[in-house]
Amino acid sequence: MKKQTRLVMIGVVGLIFGAAVSAFPTTTHESGSRLTAAIQENVSQTQSASGTISEVNKTNFVLTVQAIKGTRDQMIAQEDTPKSMTFQVDNNTTIEGKLAVGSNAEVTYRDDRSGNHVAIGVKVTPPKP
């Protein structure tokens, strides 16, 4: 009889505990989902370009673009006329090689809220002799 009473008590305590837990409101992690959405938005907005470096400054460099890796329309438009693009460099920019006029570069970048191209990563290769 003691075992049956003990099992009934365990069952009752379990039901009370279950009811108490389900009575608490569930919390949503809205700030976490906003952060995830912001990261995904930034990742999806990254673009890349390649070309020849035509100017180098402390906070930026200018690239004469050969091709923009993006939509077909962008690539067709790019083939018609060469274009110069200015890329901002900050502490988060990773640079492989040395930024030098005449060197070739592949740039992964994003546009900031002001419309500036901010370099995320740059891979520089020296010009061929």
PAKOL-94295 format. One line per 5 residues: number of its first residue (from 0); for each residue z, x, y of C-alpha. Coordinates in steps of 0.2 Angstrom, whole numbers. Example, Ala and Ser with C-alpha at 12.3 -4.5 7.8 and 13.67 -1.06 7.14 Angstrom:
REM PAKOL-94295
0	39,62,-22 | 36,68,-5 $
This chain:
REM PAKOL-94295
0	0,0,0 | 4,14,12 | -14,21,10 | -22,4,14 | -11,3,30 $
5	-15,20,35 | -34,17,33 | -33,0,43 | -23,9,57 | -36,23,57 $
10	-50,10,58 | -41,1,72 | -38,17,82 | -57,21,79 | -62,4,86 $
15	-51,6,101 | -57,23,105 | -75,18,103 | -72,3,115 | -64,15,128 $
20	-78,27,127 | -91,14,129 | -82,6,144 | -84,22,154 | -100,21,165 $
25	-114,34,160 | -117,47,172 | -135,51,177 | -140,69,182 | -151,64,196 $
30	-149,80,205 | -154,90,189 | -170,79,186 | -174,82,205 | -173,100,202 $
35	-184,99,186 | -197,89,196 | -197,101,210 | -199,116,198 | -213,107,189 $
40	-221,103,205 | -221,121,211 | -227,127,194 | -242,115,194 | -246,120,212 $
45	-249,139,208 | -266,145,210 | -275,162,208 | -288,172,217 | -296,189,214 $
50	-305,200,226 | -304,216,237 | -290,220,248 | -297,222,266 | -280,224,276 $
55	-262,227,272 | -247,224,283 | -228,224,280 | -227,206,277 | -244,201,271 $
60	-261,207,265 | -279,200,267 | -290,198,251 | -309,196,252 | -310,183,238 $
65	-323,184,224 | -318,169,215 | -304,156,216 | -299,150,198 | -297,131,201 $
70	-308,116,201 | -327,118,198 | -330,112,216 | -319,126,223 | -328,139,212 $
75	-345,133,217 | -340,133,236 | -333,150,234 | -349,157,227 | -359,152,242 $
80	-349,162,255 | -336,176,253 | -319,171,260 | -304,181,267 | -287,174,262 $
85	-271,180,269 | -256,181,257 | -238,182,263 | -227,195,253 | -208,192,251 $
90	-194,199,241 | -199,187,226 | -217,194,225 | -220,205,210 | -233,219,213 $
95	-241,229,200 | -249,244,208 | -250,249,226 | -257,237,239 | -271,248,247 $
100	-287,244,257 | -302,244,245 | -292,241,229 | -295,226,219 | -282,213,216 $
105	-278,197,206 | -266,186,215 | -255,171,209 | -249,162,224 | -242,145,230 $
110	-244,137,247 | -228,134,256 | -224,119,267 | -233,127,282 | -249,130,272 $
115	-247,148,271 | -252,157,254 | -236,165,247 | -240,178,234 | -230,176,218 $
120	-238,190,208 | -251,203,212 | -259,215,200 | -268,229,209 | -282,240,202 $
125	-289,255,211 | -307,254,216 | -320,261,204 | -327,277,210 $
